[in-house]
């Protein structure tokens, strides 16, 4: 069987989510598992777990992009090993990779390594830039500083928090779905009172 897996990190990414599902169906997937949850929360990925539980030898897992399944090279190595242990393989549409062939398996390892390298380099450039901005800002009043830090992510999701709570979801479910802390949900609620 050919199983598709679609994932986006948040509920606000509907167009990308629907596009993934359409592409997986067009690629001939017999069944598509789809969820909107952060990739960093492997325990919260219930559809992924259900798909993995049902896999048998010879099955194929199809995804549109590597980051739909894995956030790092170690994630991808673990996923590939789990699939190999079952006797299943992975197909990545955007990269034209199919691990049923030795070349496909090699290409997946190379691309995973390159993707991890790029992520590490981006984070290093970010750290250097932040350190330089903080150094330039020493002694300046807050209003004149060039580096102000990251915007608060939970507050930016206040409307989504309220909307999800209105549907009857628990505070814990809302926090998990929006990839914020439960305490942030409570702070947002307290601020609206």
Order of alpha helices (4+ residues) and beta strands (2+ residues): beta-alpha-beta-alpha-beta-alpha-beta-beta-alpha-alpha-alpha-alpha-alpha
